[in-house]
Amino acid sequence: MITHPTAQELVAGVAQWLPVDGSASVFGLRVARNALEIAARDMAMSPAADARAIERMRALLNRDGTRNELDEALVAAIRSGTIAPDEPALVAHLKATALDTIAIDQPKYAHALG
């Protein structure tokens, strides 16, 4: 599932904010650097994370589709009761998806989770 801001939005935001006159504070530069690091990890890691999520959802739903289509179908299946919220494969998928997201957004925290 795509979350916001996207890598492109982060880079554009930093580019828009970055002062050209050298007046940025150390704190502001640190924030900008962190945003760019998140964007870089997102661009490097998201394709593989998305592919893994797609494979898990294909197995859960027994159908093919894009990441967004499968996300929507999974939500519909949970809402309709076709897939129970405590279904082990669903729980495993949600945990793996959360860990992939944390690895991109907060890699130090992801490392601590194991």
C-alpha positions as CSV (number, residue, x, y, z in Angstrom):
1,M,0.0,0.0,0.0
2,I,1.4,3.4,-1.0
3,T,1.7,5.8,1.9
4,H,2.4,9.4,1.9
5,P,4.6,11.2,1.5
6,T,6.1,9.2,-1.3
7,A,9.8,9.3,-2.1
8,Q,9.1,11.7,-4.9
9,E,7.2,14.0,-2.6
10,L,9.9,13.9,0.0
11,V,12.6,14.8,-2.5
12,A,10.4,17.6,-4.0
13,G,9.7,18.9,-0.5
14,V,13.3,19.1,0.4
15,A,14.2,20.8,-2.9
16,Q,11.4,23.3,-2.4
17,W,12.5,24.0,1.2
18,L,16.3,24.0,0.8
19,P,17.4,27.6,0.9
20,V,19.8,28.7,-1.9
21,D,21.4,31.4,0.2
22,G,23.0,29.0,2.8
23,S,20.7,30.2,5.6
24,A,19.4,26.7,6.6
25,S,19.8,25.9,10.3
26,V,21.7,22.8,11.3
27,F,18.4,21.3,12.6
28,G,16.7,22.0,9.3
29,L,19.5,20.4,7.3
30,R,19.4,17.3,9.6
31,V,15.6,17.0,8.9
32,A,16.2,17.4,5.1
33,R,19.0,14.8,5.2
34,N,16.7,12.3,7.1
35,A,13.9,12.9,4.5
36,L,16.3,12.2,1.7
37,E,17.6,9.1,3.4
38,I,14.0,7.8,3.7
39,A,13.4,8.6,0.1
40,A,16.5,6.7,-1.0
41,R,15.6,3.7,1.1
42,D,12.1,3.8,-0.3
43,M,13.4,3.8,-3.9
44,A,15.8,1.0,-3.2
45,M,13.6,-1.2,-1.0
46,S,10.0,-0.7,-2.0
47,P,10.1,-2.7,-5.3
48,A,11.1,-5.9,-3.5
49,A,8.8,-5.2,-0.6
50,D,5.9,-4.7,-3.0
51,A,6.7,-7.9,-4.9
52,R,6.7,-9.9,-1.6
53,A,3.4,-8.3,-0.6
54,I,1.9,-9.1,-4.0
55,E,3.0,-12.8,-3.7
56,R,1.5,-13.1,-0.2
57,M,-1.8,-11.5,-1.3
58,R,-2.0,-13.6,-4.4
59,A,-1.8,-16.7,-2.1
60,L,-4.3,-15.3,0.3
61,L,-6.8,-14.2,-2.3
62,N,-6.1,-16.8,-5.0
63,R,-6.1,-14.1,-7.7
64,D,-3.7,-11.9,-9.5
65,G,-3.6,-8.1,-9.7
66,T,-1.5,-5.0,-9.0
67,R,-0.5,-4.1,-5.5
68,N,-3.4,-1.6,-5.2
69,E,-5.9,-4.0,-6.7
70,L,-4.8,-6.8,-4.3
71,D,-4.8,-4.4,-1.3
72,E,-8.4,-3.4,-2.1
73,A,-9.5,-7.0,-2.7
74,L,-7.9,-8.0,0.7
75,V,-9.8,-5.2,2.5
76,A,-13.0,-6.3,0.8
77,A,-12.4,-9.9,1.8
78,I,-11.8,-9.0,5.4
79,R,-14.8,-6.8,5.5
80,S,-17.1,-9.4,4.0
81,G,-15.8,-12.1,6.3
82,T,-14.3,-14.2,3.4
83,I,-11.0,-13.9,5.3
84,A,-11.1,-13.9,9.0
85,P,-9.1,-11.3,10.8
86,D,-7.3,-14.0,12.8
87,E,-6.4,-16.1,9.7
88,P,-2.7,-17.0,10.2
89,A,-1.7,-16.2,6.7
90,L,-3.4,-12.8,7.0
91,V,-1.6,-12.1,10.3
92,A,1.7,-13.2,8.8
93,H,1.1,-10.9,5.7
94,L,0.2,-7.9,7.8
95,K,3.2,-8.4,10.1
96,A,5.6,-8.8,7.1
97,T,4.2,-5.7,5.5
98,A,4.6,-3.7,8.7
99,L,8.2,-4.9,9.1
100,D,9.0,-4.0,5.5
101,T,7.5,-0.5,6.0
102,I,9.4,0.0,9.2
103,A,12.6,-1.1,7.5
104,I,12.2,1.7,5.1
105,D,10.9,4.4,7.4
106,Q,12.8,3.6,10.6
107,P,15.6,1.1,9.9
108,K,17.1,1.3,13.4
109,Y,13.8,0.3,14.9
110,A,13.3,-2.5,12.4
111,H,16.7,-3.8,13.4
112,A,15.7,-3.8,17.0
113,L,12.6,-5.9,16.1
114,G,14.8,-8.6,14.8
